[in-house]
């Protein structure tokens, strides 16, 4: 397995140490840059002898440094946030999907692509509109690829998580906003990384073939689409 990281090589190495088996590698690079994305894919493909499963999980997530509420941000901040988020969250995933899909097609091999979207694609992200738009685009992109790649035996699905208790979100959960975040779900809690990982594992397995083109809402009933 290849673990991609944008800049935090230490975290990537920690992830590798937590994995069972051998032959795992870490590959760094900014997938928001097309040339860098191609190099990340080439390095992983060469090291592993071929890629069969792609998980498009890299993202510029909502954070203070990319906040761009339309009634608060300057035009320069607005442009910078849109470009950075769309480049990684949508175009980066699209470019990696293209590169993996073409390799699978050339090999005549089946494969799986799982896109990690967000409930923000549906409920709106007023402080981070580029994030909501990029994730909505990712959902639609996944459905287009599901149709285009099915004749080649390549399954494409998307998962749309709600709030997840990652290390990045620990401060919010432990702070004043924690109670409100947990109350968004009738289960009275937020999702866990382990739950997301289990769902992604299923979607990247042959048992999920007939789910191709689907978008799995994964938010503990905190947001329901009509």
N, CA and C atoms as a LAMMPS dump frame, in Angstrom:
ITEM: TIMESTEP
0
ITEM: NUMBER OF ATOMS
678
ITEM: BOX BOUNDS ff ff ff
-5.0000000000000000e+02 5.0000000000000000e+02
-5.0000000000000000e+02 5.0000000000000000e+02
-5.0000000000000000e+02 5.0000000000000000e+02
ITEM: ATOMS id mol type element x y z
1 1 1 N 0.837 -1.184 0
2 1 2 C 0 0 0
3 1 3 C 0.882 1.247 0
4 2 1 N 0.452 2.268 -0.731
5 2 2 C 1.152 3.548 -0.743
6 2 3 C 0.346 4.561 0.063
7 3 1 N 0.979 5.21 1.023
8 3 2 C 0.359 6.254 1.833
9 3 3 C 0.846 7.595 1.307
10 4 1 N -0.078 8.415 0.821
11 4 2 C 0.306 9.727 0.304
12 4 3 C 0.232 10.774 1.414
13 5 1 N 1.172 11.713 1.385
14 5 2 C 1.117 12.853 2.294
15 5 3 C 1.465 14.114 1.522
16 6 1 N 0.868 15.218 1.972
17 6 2 C 1.156 16.481 1.329
18 6 3 C 2.455 17.085 1.822
19 7 1 N 2.604 17.218 3.149
20 7 2 C 3.817 17.807 3.718
21 7 3 C 4.257 17.142 5.017
22 8 1 N 3.363 16.427 5.695
23 8 2 C 3.675 15.857 7
24 8 3 C 4.234 14.437 6.857
25 9 1 N 5.525 14.354 6.587
26 9 2 C 6.153 13.04 6.405
27 9 3 C 6.199 12.244 7.704
28 10 1 N 6.266 12.945 8.841
29 10 2 C 6.317 12.259 10.136
30 10 3 C 5.026 11.475 10.366
31 11 1 N 3.892 12.108 10.09
32 11 2 C 2.605 11.432 10.262
33 11 3 C 2.486 10.254 9.306
34 12 1 N 3.005 10.425 8.095
35 12 2 C 2.952 9.328 7.125
36 12 3 C 3.765 8.139 7.612
37 13 1 N 4.93 8.399 8.177
38 13 2 C 5.758 7.315 8.687
39 13 3 C 5.09 6.629 9.88
40 14 1 N 4.406 7.401 10.713
41 14 2 C 3.677 6.819 11.834
42 14 3 C 2.567 5.904 11.321
43 15 1 N 1.917 6.322 10.252
44 15 2 C 0.87 5.499 9.656
45 15 3 C 1.457 4.191 9.138
46 16 1 N 2.601 4.282 8.492
47 16 2 C 3.241 3.068 7.976
48 16 3 C 3.562 2.097 9.103
49 17 1 N 4.058 2.626 10.22
50 17 2 C 4.429 1.757 11.34
51 17 3 C 3.215 1.069 11.961
52 18 1 N 2.044 1.666 11.794
53 18 2 C 0.839 1.083 12.383
54 18 3 C 0.218 0.006 11.5
55 19 1 N 0.718 -0.15 10.29
56 19 2 C 0.125 -1.081 9.341
57 19 3 C 0.759 -2.455 9.449
58 20 1 N -0.05 -3.466 9.229
59 20 2 C 0.461 -4.833 9.227
60 20 3 C 0.975 -5.194 7.839
61 21 1 N 1.757 -6.242 7.762
62 21 2 C 2.287 -6.66 6.468
63 21 3 C 3.546 -5.904 6.102
64 22 1 N 4.034 -6.15 4.911
65 22 2 C 5.268 -5.527 4.435
66 22 3 C 5.04 -4.901 3.065
67 23 1 N 6.027 -4.11 2.647
68 23 2 C 5.979 -3.532 1.306
69 23 3 C 5.251 -2.218 1.2
70 24 1 N 4.82 -1.637 2.332
71 24 2 C 4.111 -0.366 2.3
72 24 3 C 5.117 0.782 2.126
73 25 1 N 4.687 1.842 1.459
74 25 2 C 5.561 2.989 1.217
75 25 3 C 4.809 4.283 1.481
76 26 1 N 5.567 5.353 1.708
77 26 2 C 5.001 6.697 1.817
78 26 3 C 5.483 7.505 0.615
79 27 1 N 4.576 8.257 0.014
80 27 2 C 4.906 9.068 -1.156
81 27 3 C 4.392 10.481 -0.919
82 28 1 N 5.282 11.468 -1.004
83 28 2 C 4.895 12.847 -0.745
84 28 3 C 4.747 13.662 -2.01
85 29 1 N 3.894 14.669 -1.942
86 29 2 C 3.73 15.564 -3.076
87 29 3 C 2.405 16.295 -3.012
88 30 1 N 2.352 17.462 -3.638
89 30 2 C 1.145 18.293 -3.675
90 30 3 C 0.288 17.851 -4.851
91 31 1 N -0.817 17.149 -4.596
92 31 2 C -1.631 16.685 -5.716
93 31 3 C -2.458 17.803 -6.339
94 32 1 N -2.412 18.983 -5.735
95 32 2 C -3.047 20.132 -6.364
96 32 3 C -2.286 20.607 -7.582
97 33 1 N -1.058 20.161 -7.725
98 33 2 C -0.232 20.478 -8.895
99 33 3 C -0.225 19.262 -9.817
100 34 1 N -0.678 19.39 -11.067
101 34 2 C -0.792 18.217 -11.941
102 34 3 C 0.506 17.45 -12.12
103 35 1 N 1.622 18.138 -12.28
104 35 2 C 2.899 17.441 -12.468
105 35 3 C 3.296 16.685 -11.206
106 36 1 N 3.071 17.289 -10.044
107 36 2 C 3.374 16.623 -8.794
108 36 3 C 2.462 15.416 -8.59
109 37 1 N 1.188 15.557 -8.944
110 37 2 C 0.255 14.44 -8.827
111 37 3 C 0.7 13.274 -9.695
112 38 1 N 1.153 13.577 -10.911
113 38 2 C 1.622 12.516 -11.809
114 38 3 C 2.861 11.83 -11.246
115 39 1 N 3.736 12.59 -10.594
116 39 2 C 4.935 12.003 -10.013
117 39 3 C 4.589 11.133 -8.808
118 40 1 N 3.635 11.582 -7.984
119 40 2 C 3.172 10.776 -6.853
120 40 3 C 2.649 9.439 -7.349
121 41 1 N 1.837 9.486 -8.391
122 41 2 C 1.261 8.259 -8.928
123 41 3 C 2.34 7.366 -9.534
124 42 1 N 3.267 7.96 -10.255
125 42 2 C 4.321 7.165 -10.881
126 42 3 C 5.164 6.454 -9.825
127 43 1 N 5.524 7.188 -8.766
128 43 2 C 6.35 6.599 -7.714
129 43 3 C 5.63 5.443 -7.029
130 44 1 N 4.336 5.631 -6.749
131 44 2 C 3.568 4.569 -6.1
132 44 3 C 3.399 3.376 -7.027
133 45 1 N 3.11 3.647 -8.273
134 45 2 C 2.896 2.573 -9.248
135 45 3 C 4.164 1.751 -9.446
136 46 1 N 5.302 2.431 -9.554
137 46 2 C 6.573 1.724 -9.734
138 46 3 C 6.924 0.884 -8.514
139 47 1 N 6.729 1.441 -7.329
140 47 2 C 7.116 0.744 -6.097
141 47 3 C 6.229 -0.46 -5.819
142 48 1 N 4.952 -0.348 -6.181
143 48 2 C 4.008 -1.418 -5.851
144 48 3 C 3.811 -2.404 -6.992
145 49 1 N 4.334 -2.078 -8.159
146 49 2 C 4.144 -2.959 -9.296
147 49 3 C 2.74 -2.918 -9.852
148 50 1 N 2.088 -1.776 -9.682
149 50 2 C 0.723 -1.615 -10.187
150 50 3 C -0.23 -1.221 -9.074
151 51 1 N -1.169 -0.349 -9.393
152 51 2 C -2.166 0.111 -8.426
153 51 3 C -3.527 -0.429 -8.83
154 52 1 N -4.209 -1.071 -7.905
155 52 2 C -5.533 -1.645 -8.157
156 52 3 C -6.656 -0.859 -7.488
157 53 1 N -6.321 -0.125 -6.423
158 53 2 C -7.323 0.617 -5.657
159 53 3 C -6.804 2.035 -5.409
160 54 1 N -7.646 3.017 -5.689
161 54 2 C -7.32 4.419 -5.416
162 54 3 C -8.353 4.979 -4.445
163 55 1 N -7.89 5.538 -3.331
164 55 2 C -8.76 6.23 -2.381
165 55 3 C -8.45 7.716 -2.477
166 56 1 N -9.382 8.485 -3.011
167 56 2 C -9.19 9.931 -3.145
168 56 3 C -9.629 10.614 -1.847
169 57 1 N -8.686 10.678 -0.903
170 57 2 C -8.976 11.212 0.421
171 57 3 C -8.27 12.538 0.693
172 58 1 N -7.305 12.919 -0.121
173 58 2 C -6.578 14.166 0.108
174 58 3 C -7.517 15.354 -0.056
175 59 1 N -7.378 16.331 0.826
176 59 2 C -8.268 17.491 0.743
177 59 3 C -7.696 18.666 1.514
178 60 1 N -8.043 19.85 1.063
179 60 2 C -7.862 21.056 1.864
180 60 3 C -9.171 21.214 2.632
181 61 1 N -9.147 20.894 3.909
182 61 2 C -10.359 20.873 4.721
183 61 3 C -10.665 22.266 5.273
184 62 1 N -11.913 22.507 5.679
185 62 2 C -12.256 23.796 6.283
186 62 3 C -11.363 24.115 7.478
187 63 1 N -10.763 25.279 7.464
188 63 2 C -9.882 25.737 8.545
189 63 3 C -9.789 27.255 8.449
190 64 1 N -9.305 27.857 9.509
191 64 2 C -9.268 29.319 9.564
192 64 3 C -8.483 29.93 8.411
193 65 1 N -7.419 29.25 7.955
194 65 2 C -6.564 29.855 6.937
195 65 3 C -7.186 29.851 5.542
196 66 1 N -8.291 29.126 5.36
197 66 2 C -8.966 29.146 4.056
198 66 3 C -10.418 29.592 4.187
199 67 1 N -10.771 30.18 5.318
200 67 2 C -12.134 30.696 5.492
201 67 3 C -12.371 31.819 4.479
202 68 1 N -13.521 31.803 3.803
203 68 2 C -13.772 32.817 2.776
204 68 3 C -15.263 33.112 2.654
205 69 1 N -15.872 33.435 3.773
206 69 2 C -17.279 33.809 3.774
207 69 3 C -17.48 35.017 2.862
208 70 1 N -18.501 34.961 2.029
209 70 2 C -18.659 35.968 0.978
210 70 3 C -18.852 37.378 1.531
211 71 1 N -19.429 37.498 2.728
212 71 2 C -19.664 38.832 3.291
213 71 3 C -18.539 39.293 4.209
214 72 1 N -17.43 38.545 4.229
215 72 2 C -16.297 38.907 5.077
216 72 3 C -14.964 38.935 4.333
217 73 1 N -14.757 38.014 3.411
218 73 2 C -13.458 37.861 2.754
219 73 3 C -13.207 38.963 1.735
220 74 1 N -11.92 39.269 1.529
221 74 2 C -11.549 40.144 0.418
222 74 3 C -11.601 39.331 -0.876
223 75 1 N -11.589 39.998 -1.996
224 75 2 C -11.626 39.295 -3.278
225 75 3 C -10.376 38.446 -3.451
226 76 1 N -9.239 38.934 -2.961
227 76 2 C -7.996 38.177 -3.049
228 76 3 C -8.081 36.901 -2.206
229 77 1 N -8.624 37.015 -0.985
230 77 2 C -8.806 35.829 -0.149
231 77 3 C -9.772 34.838 -0.793
232 78 1 N -10.823 35.369 -1.37
233 78 2 C -11.831 34.543 -2.065
234 78 3 C -11.18 33.738 -3.19
235 79 1 N -10.437 34.406 -4.041
236 79 2 C -9.789 33.733 -5.165
237 79 3 C -8.783 32.686 -4.695
238 80 1 N -7.971 33.046 -3.7
239 80 2 C -6.938 32.127 -3.223
240 80 3 C -7.555 30.87 -2.623
241 81 1 N -8.622 31.035 -1.842
242 81 2 C -9.266 29.881 -1.216
243 81 3 C -9.897 28.971 -2.266
244 82 1 N -10.588 29.558 -3.222
245 82 2 C -11.215 28.751 -4.276
246 82 3 C -10.168 27.973 -5.062
247 83 1 N -9.095 28.635 -5.438
248 83 2 C -8.084 27.96 -6.25
249 83 3 C -7.437 26.823 -5.472
250 84 1 N -7.059 27.073 -4.233
251 84 2 C -6.376 26.039 -3.459
252 84 3 C -7.28 24.837 -3.201
253 85 1 N -8.51 25.088 -2.788
254 85 2 C -9.422 23.999 -2.445
255 85 3 C -9.817 23.2 -3.678
256 86 1 N -10.185 23.881 -4.74
257 86 2 C -10.607 23.164 -5.953
258 86 3 C -9.444 22.4 -6.566
259 87 1 N -8.25 22.985 -6.541
260 87 2 C -7.082 22.308 -7.116
261 87 3 C -6.832 20.959 -6.445
262 88 1 N -6.981 20.887 -5.13
263 88 2 C -6.703 19.643 -4.409
264 88 3 C -7.936 18.751 -4.339
265 89 1 N -9.043 19.307 -3.834
266 89 2 C -10.208 18.49 -3.509
267 89 3 C -10.913 17.934 -4.745
268 90 1 N -10.875 18.656 -5.848
269 90 2 C -11.571 18.194 -7.054
270 90 3 C -10.603 17.842 -8.175
271 91 1 N -9.774 18.79 -8.587
272 91 2 C -8.894 18.527 -9.728
273 91 3 C -7.812 17.512 -9.387
274 92 1 N -7.306 17.543 -8.158
275 92 2 C -6.313 16.546 -7.767
276 92 3 C -6.881 15.145 -7.837
277 93 1 N -8.094 14.971 -7.32
278 93 2 C -8.75 13.66 -7.376
279 93 3 C -9.025 13.255 -8.813
280 94 1 N -9.457 14.211 -9.635
281 94 2 C -9.729 13.903 -11.039
282 94 3 C -8.47 13.461 -11.767
283 95 1 N -7.366 14.154 -11.515
284 95 2 C -6.115 13.8 -12.189
285 95 3 C -5.607 12.427 -11.758
286 96 1 N -5.66 12.131 -10.471
287 96 2 C -5.204 10.823 -10.001
288 96 3 C -6.104 9.709 -10.533
289 97 1 N -7.403 9.976 -10.589
290 97 2 C -8.326 8.977 -11.14
291 97 3 C -7.993 8.687 -12.592
292 98 1 N -7.738 9.724 -13.363
293 98 2 C -7.367 9.543 -14.77
294 98 3 C -6.128 8.667 -14.883
295 99 1 N -5.108 8.995 -14.118
296 99 2 C -3.834 8.285 -14.223
297 99 3 C -3.957 6.824 -13.798
298 100 1 N -4.688 6.571 -12.718
299 100 2 C -4.872 5.188 -12.272
300 100 3 C -5.745 4.421 -13.26
301 101 1 N -6.821 5.043 -13.698
302 101 2 C -7.728 4.365 -14.624
303 101 3 C -7.023 3.974 -15.916
304 102 1 N -6.219 4.86 -16.447
305 102 2 C -5.527 4.55 -17.701
306 102 3 C -4.537 3.413 -17.524
307 103 1 N -3.892 3.343 -16.368
308 103 2 C -2.979 2.226 -16.107
309 103 3 C -3.744 0.913 -15.989
310 104 1 N -4.884 0.954 -15.308
311 104 2 C -5.698 -0.251 -15.202
312 104 3 C -6.187 -0.707 -16.574
313 105 1 N -6.628 0.231 -17.382
314 105 2 C -7.12 -0.102 -18.725
315 105 3 C -5.998 -0.7 -19.566
316 106 1 N -4.812 -0.1 -19.495
317 106 2 C -3.672 -0.613 -20.258
318 106 3 C -3.302 -2.026 -19.829
319 107 1 N -3.466 -2.317 -18.537
320 107 2 C -3.166 -3.649 -18.029
321 107 3 C -4.3 -4.634 -18.267
322 108 1 N -5.474 -4.116 -18.641
323 108 2 C -6.642 -4.965 -18.762
324 108 3 C -7.088 -5.513 -17.425
325 109 1 N -6.888 -4.713 -16.352
326 109 2 C -7.166 -5.17 -14.994
327 109 3 C -8.366 -4.431 -14.407
328 110 1 N -9.164 -5.106 -13.577
329 110 2 C -10.235 -4.41 -12.86
330 110 3 C -9.649 -3.579 -11.738
331 111 1 N -10.462 -2.72 -11.148
332 111 2 C -9.967 -1.909 -10.045
333 111 3 C -11.083 -1.166 -9.354
334 112 1 N -10.693 -0.386 -8.354
335 112 2 C -11.662 0.353 -7.547
336 112 3 C -11.163 1.777 -7.307
337 113 1 N -12.086 2.727 -7.385
338 113 2 C -11.82 4.111 -7.01
339 113 3 C -12.874 4.504 -5.985
340 114 1 N -12.426 4.985 -4.825
341 114 2 C -13.344 5.46 -3.799
342 114 3 C -13.032 6.93 -3.53
343 115 1 N -14.006 7.785 -3.756
344 115 2 C -13.856 9.208 -3.501
345 115 3 C -14.409 9.542 -2.121
346 116 1 N -13.664 10.302 -1.348
347 116 2 C -14.137 10.738 -0.035
348 116 3 C -14.685 12.149 -0.186
349 117 1 N -16.006 12.244 -0.231
350 117 2 C -16.677 13.521 -0.375
351 117 3 C -17.043 14.101 0.977
352 118 1 N -18.248 14.681 1.07
353 118 2 C -18.659 15.312 2.318
354 118 3 C -20.148 15.613 2.289
355 119 1 N -20.765 15.572 3.474
356 119 2 C -22.157 16.018 3.567
357 119 3 C -22.265 17.508 3.241
358 120 1 N -21.125 18.218 3.324
359 120 2 C -21.115 19.638 2.984
360 120 3 C -21.506 19.908 1.55
361 121 1 N -21.406 18.887 0.701
362 121 2 C -21.835 19.039 -0.686
363 121 3 C -23.336 19.251 -0.782
364 122 1 N -24.071 18.834 0.243
365 122 2 C -25.527 18.913 0.219
366 122 3 C -26.087 19.979 1.149
367 123 1 N -25.51 20.127 2.317
368 123 2 C -26.106 21.024 3.304
369 123 3 C -25.614 22.45 3.161
370 124 1 N -24.54 22.661 2.392
371 124 2 C -23.98 23.992 2.23
372 124 3 C -22.883 24.274 3.231
373 125 1 N -21.899 25.068 2.803
374 125 2 C -20.776 25.456 3.652
375 125 3 C -20.592 26.971 3.533
376 126 1 N -21.383 27.755 4.269
377 126 2 C -21.363 29.213 4.088
378 126 3 C -20.017 29.866 4.367
379 127 1 N -19.228 29.307 5.259
380 127 2 C -17.922 29.889 5.549
381 127 3 C -16.829 29.335 4.643
382 128 1 N -17.133 28.224 3.957
383 128 2 C -16.171 27.581 3.068
384 128 3 C -16.888 27.109 1.792
385 129 1 N -17.473 28.039 1.03
386 129 2 C -18.273 27.628 -0.126
387 129 3 C -17.481 26.846 -1.167
388 130 1 N -16.2 27.12 -1.297
389 130 2 C -15.392 26.371 -2.264
390 130 3 C -15.294 24.907 -1.869
391 131 1 N -15.262 24.633 -0.579
392 131 2 C -15.198 23.246 -0.097
393 131 3 C -16.478 22.495 -0.457
394 132 1 N -17.622 23.112 -0.16
395 132 2 C -18.888 22.475 -0.504
396 132 3 C -19.018 22.246 -1.996
397 133 1 N -18.615 23.238 -2.792
398 133 2 C -18.708 23.115 -4.244
399 133 3 C -17.761 22.046 -4.789
400 134 1 N -16.534 22.005 -4.249
401 134 2 C -15.564 21.007 -4.706
402 134 3 C -16.034 19.598 -4.379
403 135 1 N -16.605 19.409 -3.19
404 135 2 C -17.084 18.075 -2.819
405 135 3 C -18.316 17.686 -3.64
406 136 1 N -19.185 18.638 -3.939
407 136 2 C -20.316 18.335 -4.809
408 136 3 C -19.819 17.944 -6.198
409 137 1 N -18.804 18.649 -6.673
410 137 2 C -18.204 18.289 -7.953
411 137 3 C -17.58 16.914 -7.922
412 138 1 N -16.957 16.564 -6.784
413 138 2 C -16.342 15.247 -6.648
414 138 3 C -17.404 14.145 -6.691
415 139 1 N -18.54 14.389 -6.041
416 139 2 C -19.629 13.409 -6.102
417 139 3 C -20.081 13.195 -7.55
418 140 1 N -20.294 14.287 -8.275
419 140 2 C -20.745 14.187 -9.663
420 140 3 C -19.676 13.55 -10.547
421 141 1 N -18.43 13.9 -10.295
422 141 2 C -17.325 13.301 -11.048
423 141 3 C -17.299 11.785 -10.852
424 142 1 N -17.493 11.34 -9.622
425 142 2 C -17.497 9.916 -9.354
426 142 3 C -18.582 9.186 -10.128
427 143 1 N -19.746 9.805 -10.243
428 143 2 C -20.827 9.164 -10.987
429 143 3 C -20.508 9.11 -12.479
430 144 1 N -19.9 10.155 -12.998
431 144 2 C -19.493 10.136 -14.409
432 144 3 C -18.469 9.041 -14.666
433 145 1 N -17.501 8.921 -13.771
434 145 2 C -16.467 7.9 -13.941
435 145 3 C -17.026 6.498 -13.768
436 146 1 N -18.035 6.341 -12.91
437 146 2 C -18.638 5.019 -12.73
438 146 3 C -19.211 4.51 -14.044
439 147 1 N -19.853 5.395 -14.781
440 147 2 C -20.426 5.005 -16.074
441 147 3 C -19.325 4.769 -17.103
442 148 1 N -18.34 5.659 -17.144
443 148 2 C -17.286 5.565 -18.156
444 148 3 C -16.379 4.357 -17.943
445 149 1 N -16.157 3.981 -16.691
446 149 2 C -15.166 2.952 -16.393
447 149 3 C -15.761 1.567 -16.156
448 150 1 N -17.069 1.478 -16.014
449 150 2 C -17.693 0.162 -15.818
450 150 3 C -17.359 -0.833 -16.928
451 151 1 N -17.337 -0.421 -18.211
452 151 2 C -16.977 -1.381 -19.256
453 151 3 C -15.568 -1.947 -19.109
454 152 1 N -14.742 -1.274 -18.329
455 152 2 C -13.371 -1.736 -18.102
456 152 3 C -13.238 -2.494 -16.775
457 153 1 N -14.363 -2.737 -16.117
458 153 2 C -14.327 -3.478 -14.856
459 153 3 C -13.848 -2.664 -13.675
460 154 1 N -13.938 -1.349 -13.782
461 154 2 C -13.471 -0.462 -12.71
462 154 3 C -14.675 0.111 -11.97
463 155 1 N -14.721 -0.114 -10.679
464 155 2 C -15.832 0.314 -9.827
465 155 3 C -15.501 1.662 -9.195
466 156 1 N -16.435 2.618 -9.26
467 156 2 C -16.218 3.95 -8.697
468 156 3 C -17.368 4.296 -7.759
469 157 1 N -17.046 4.535 -6.504
470 157 2 C -18.047 4.918 -5.513
471 157 3 C -17.563 6.135 -4.733
472 158 1 N -18.478 6.732 -3.979
473 158 2 C -18.155 7.911 -3.174
474 158 3 C -18.781 7.762 -1.798
475 159 1 N -18.068 8.183 -0.776
476 159 2 C -18.607 8.237 0.575
477 159 3 C -18.643 9.695 1.004
478 160 1 N -19.748 10.105 1.635
479 160 2 C -19.928 11.504 2.049
480 160 3 C -20.058 11.57 3.571
481 161 1 N -18.93 11.62 4.286
482 161 2 C -18.988 11.633 5.753
483 161 3 C -19.489 12.969 6.3
484 162 1 N -20.011 12.895 7.538
485 162 2 C -20.267 14.093 8.316
486 162 3 C -19.04 14.403 9.147
487 163 1 N -19.248 14.993 10.31
488 163 2 C -18.137 15.356 11.183
489 163 3 C -17.491 14.084 11.733
490 164 1 N -16.161 14.023 11.66
491 164 2 C -15.415 12.846 12.097
492 164 3 C -14.371 13.276 13.13
493 165 1 N -14.2 12.46 14.152
494 165 2 C -13.319 12.816 15.272
495 165 3 C -11.852 12.518 14.972
496 166 1 N -11.311 13.216 14.002
497 166 2 C -9.888 13.091 13.704
498 166 3 C -9.078 13.956 14.675
499 167 1 N -7.766 13.776 14.653
500 167 2 C -6.907 14.597 15.507
501 167 3 C -7.062 16.077 15.176
502 168 1 N -7.26 16.37 13.907
503 168 2 C -7.403 17.765 13.476
504 168 3 C -8.623 18.426 14.119
505 169 1 N -9.649 17.622 14.438
506 169 2 C -10.893 18.173 14.967
507 169 3 C -11.002 18.057 16.481
508 170 1 N -9.956 17.551 17.128
509 170 2 C -10.04 17.312 18.57
510 170 3 C -10.301 18.591 19.368
511 171 1 N -9.706 19.694 18.95
512 171 2 C -9.891 20.948 19.683
513 171 3 C -11.349 21.394 19.648
514 172 1 N -12.004 21.228 18.502
515 172 2 C -13.419 21.595 18.39
516 172 3 C -14.281 20.715 19.288
517 173 1 N -14 19.412 19.27
518 173 2 C -14.812 18.48 20.052
519 173 3 C -14.634 18.686 21.544
520 174 1 N -13.456 19.089 21.96
521 174 2 C -13.182 19.282 23.379
522 174 3 C -13.555 20.69 23.849
523 175 1 N -13.822 21.585 22.912
524 175 2 C -14.14 22.963 23.248
525 175 3 C -15.633 23.213 23.367
526 176 1 N -15.989 24.51 23.312
527 176 2 C -17.382 24.914 23.509
528 176 3 C -18.312 24.377 22.426
529 177 1 N -17.767 24.128 21.231
530 177 2 C -18.601 23.663 20.122
531 177 3 C -18.857 22.159 20.161
532 178 1 N -18.156 21.453 21.038
533 178 2 C -18.239 19.998 21.055
534 178 3 C -19.646 19.467 21.271
535 179 1 N -20.353 20.032 22.224
536 179 2 C -21.709 19.54 22.518
537 179 3 C -22.63 19.722 21.328
538 180 1 N -22.54 20.879 20.665
539 180 2 C -23.39 21.127 19.505
540 180 3 C -23.045 20.188 18.351
541 181 1 N -21.761 19.909 18.161
542 181 2 C -21.35 19.003 17.093
543 181 3 C -21.901 17.597 17.326
544 182 1 N -21.819 17.135 18.56
545 182 2 C -22.345 15.796 18.869
546 182 3 C -23.864 15.749 18.751
547 183 1 N -24.51 16.865 19.054
548 183 2 C -25.97 16.914 19.007
549 183 3 C -26.518 16.938 17.576
550 184 1 N -25.662 17.168 16.603
551 184 2 C -26.13 17.156 15.22
552 184 3 C -26.688 15.791 14.824
553 185 1 N -26.17 14.74 15.432
554 185 2 C -26.639 13.385 15.136
555 185 3 C -27.561 12.912 16.249
556 186 1 N -28.65 12.216 15.91
557 186 2 C -29.518 11.666 16.951
558 186 3 C -28.828 10.588 17.78
559 187 1 N -27.663 10.108 17.319
560 187 2 C -26.885 9.174 18.117
561 187 3 C -26.125 9.884 19.231
562 188 1 N -26.065 11.2 19.182
563 188 2 C -25.407 11.974 20.229
564 188 3 C -23.896 11.918 20.189
565 189 1 N -23.339 11.666 19.017
566 189 2 C -21.885 11.616 18.889
567 189 3 C -21.507 11.944 17.459
568 190 1 N -20.209 11.997 17.184
569 190 2 C -19.729 12.181 15.816
570 190 3 C -19.134 10.865 15.324
571 191 1 N -18.834 10.804 14.057
572 191 2 C -18.25 9.598 13.501
573 191 3 C -16.805 9.419 13.915
574 192 1 N -16.28 8.232 13.678
575 192 2 C -14.889 7.947 14.012
576 192 3 C -14.109 7.598 12.748
577 193 1 N -12.793 7.812 12.768
578 193 2 C -11.978 7.418 11.62
579 193 3 C -12.099 5.928 11.314
580 194 1 N -12.224 5.118 12.359
581 194 2 C -12.333 3.672 12.156
582 194 3 C -13.598 3.313 11.394
583 195 1 N -14.686 4.03 11.67
584 195 2 C -15.937 3.764 10.952
585 195 3 C -15.811 4.141 9.48
586 196 1 N -15.182 5.276 9.215
587 196 2 C -14.977 5.684 7.827
588 196 3 C -14.081 4.674 7.11
589 197 1 N -13.014 4.241 7.781
590 197 2 C -12.092 3.28 7.176
591 197 3 C -12.793 1.977 6.84
592 198 1 N -13.676 1.519 7.727
593 198 2 C -14.392 0.274 7.478
594 198 3 C -15.307 0.406 6.26
595 199 1 N -15.958 1.557 6.127
596 199 2 C -16.828 1.776 4.982
597 199 3 C -16.033 1.848 3.685
598 200 1 N -14.889 2.527 3.723
599 200 2 C -14.03 2.617 2.541
600 200 3 C -13.505 1.24 2.157
601 201 1 N -13.165 0.438 3.146
602 201 2 C -12.692 -0.919 2.874
603 201 3 C -13.756 -1.718 2.143
604 202 1 N -15.004 -1.603 2.574
605 202 2 C -16.086 -2.302 1.877
606 202 3 C -16.237 -1.796 0.452
607 203 1 N -16.229 -0.463 0.275
608 203 2 C -16.433 0.111 -1.055
609 203 3 C -15.305 -0.239 -2.022
610 204 1 N -14.15 -0.612 -1.496
611 204 2 C -13.027 -0.991 -2.353
612 204 3 C -12.896 -2.506 -2.471
613 205 1 N -13.982 -3.219 -2.182
614 205 2 C -13.983 -4.678 -2.27
615 205 3 C -14.953 -5.141 -3.348
616 206 1 N -14.778 -6.355 -3.881
617 206 2 C -15.685 -6.87 -4.911
618 206 3 C -17.152 -6.877 -4.488
619 207 1 N -17.41 -6.963 -3.177
620 207 2 C -18.793 -6.968 -2.698
621 207 3 C -19.521 -5.661 -3.003
622 208 1 N -18.763 -4.6 -3.285
623 208 2 C -19.371 -3.29 -3.542
624 208 3 C -19.536 -3.004 -5.026
625 209 1 N -19.269 -3.982 -5.868
626 209 2 C -19.319 -3.734 -7.317
627 209 3 C -20.658 -3.143 -7.744
628 210 1 N -21.756 -3.657 -7.217
629 210 2 C -23.065 -3.19 -7.664
630 210 3 C -23.446 -1.853 -7.039
631 211 1 N -22.562 -1.322 -6.195
632 211 2 C -22.752 0.023 -5.644
633 211 3 C -22.094 1.082 -6.511
634 212 1 N -21.455 0.682 -7.618
635 212 2 C -20.744 1.643 -8.463
636 212 3 C -21.666 2.782 -8.886
637 213 1 N -21.158 3.994 -8.754
638 213 2 C -21.943 5.182 -9.059
639 213 3 C -22.678 5.745 -7.857
640 214 1 N -22.674 5.009 -6.756
641 214 2 C -23.397 5.453 -5.576
642 214 3 C -22.621 6.44 -4.726
643 215 1 N -23.367 7.251 -3.988
644 215 2 C -22.792 8.157 -2.99
645 215 3 C -23.374 7.756 -1.637
646 216 1 N -22.531 7.258 -0.753
647 216 2 C -22.971 6.761 0.542
648 216 3 C -22.987 7.89 1.568
649 217 1 N -24.194 8.269 2.034
650 217 2 C -24.285 9.221 3.133
651 217 3 C -23.781 8.537 4.396
652 218 1 N -22.853 9.198 5.081
653 218 2 C -22.179 8.564 6.221
654 218 3 C -22.047 9.593 7.329
655 219 1 N -23.189 9.994 7.882
656 219 2 C -23.163 11.095 8.844
657 219 3 C -24.024 10.869 10.074
658 220 1 N -24.389 9.612 10.361
659 220 2 C -25.161 9.335 11.565
660 220 3 C -26.493 10.053 11.607
661 221 1 N -27.129 10.196 10.433
662 221 2 C -28.424 10.875 10.311
663 221 3 C -28.368 12.334 10.768
664 222 1 N -27.175 12.927 10.706
665 222 2 C -27.047 14.35 11.071
666 222 3 C -27.507 15.267 9.938
667 223 1 N -27.573 14.714 8.723
668 223 2 C -28.122 15.461 7.598
669 223 3 C -28.773 14.473 6.651
670 224 1 N -30.033 14.702 6.339
671 224 2 C -30.795 13.793 5.49
672 224 3 C -31.162 14.505 4.186
673 225 1 N -30.811 13.859 3.082
674 225 2 C -31.168 14.412 1.775
675 225 3 C -32.589 14.038 1.417
676 226 1 N -33.301 14.93 0.729
677 226 2 C -34.651 14.617 0.26
678 226 3 C -34.597 14.18 -1.204
